[in-house]
Amino acid sequence: MYTIDKPRLVDTSNQPIGRHAISDEKAYRKLQTNLNGLDPQQVEERRKEFGRNALPARTPPTLLDIILHQFKSPLIYILLVACGIALVTGDYKDA
């Protein structure tokens, strides 16, 4: 017969605990905040230290990039060979 033990949380400095497993109060202390969030002064201090909380902007791919990306797939080469065979055999409708 098998028994399933409940997982035990160990709070030691050398063994991290998942963020989902700590209490709200402990998370607030660790992040130096509270239920109401950060004060505007704290926001500015953290922005100076860590920068803005934003992902870097990417330029969208151009039409040429999209077309050239298609040639990374081996299926495109199979279709081009099939098209060539269709043209050689005179089956222009399928080509």
PyMOL commands that set and color helices and strands:
alter all, ss='L'
color gray80, all
select helices_A, chain A and resi 19-21+24-31+40-50+63-70+74-88
alter helices_A, ss='H'
color red, helices_A
deselect
rebuild
show_as cartoon
